[in-house]
């Protein structure tokens, strides 16, 4: 009988973690005030990124690509 509260507690923790990850991946992508909105990079907007990157020759440019693997 003592195992049920532990199992329910672990299940609650897992649910909270999953909800947090879903929020961060799909709902938590907002930019601070004064900054351009965040863009999800895909094949349809890669040319726009290339053009914007090349137009800003006189300023510091940094591109970081993160991969989950």
N, C-alpha and C positions, 0 to 999 in steps of 0.2 A: 504493500500500500504506500510505502514511502517513495516509490519510484515515479508515481504519477505526477507529483508536483515538479520533480526534476525534469521529467520529459516535457511537461507543459511549459516550464520556464525556458528550456532550450529551444522549443518550438517558437516561443514568443521572440526570443533573441534572433533566430534565423529569419523570421518574418520581418522584423524591424530592419535587419541588415539588407534584405532583398528590397524592401521599400525604399531605403536610403539609396541604394545603387540605382534603382529605376528612376528615382527623382533626379539624381545627379546626371544620369545619361540622357534623359528625355525632357525634364522640366527645369533643370537648374542651369540652363545655358543662357545667361543674360550678361550683358556687358555693363560696366559702370557708366554713369552719366558722362557725356562728352566723348565717349568712344564709339566707334562704329559697331553695329551689331555683329555678333558672331555668325560665321558662315560655316555650314557643313560642306566640306569639300567632296565633290563627286565629278563624274566625267562631263557633266553638262556645264559646270562652271570653272573648269580648270583653265580655260583660255582667259577668262576674266582675271583670275589670280595672276597668271603670267604677265598680262598686260599691266596690271597695277604694280606688280613687283618691278618691272622694267621701267616704268614711268618715274619711279622715285629714285633715280640714280644719285642724286645729290644728298640723300639722307641715309642714315644707318638702316640697313635692312637685315632682319633676322627671320629665318624660317626654321621652325621646329616641327618635326613629324614624329608622333608617338604611335607606337604599335602595341597592341595587347600581347603580342607573342615575343 
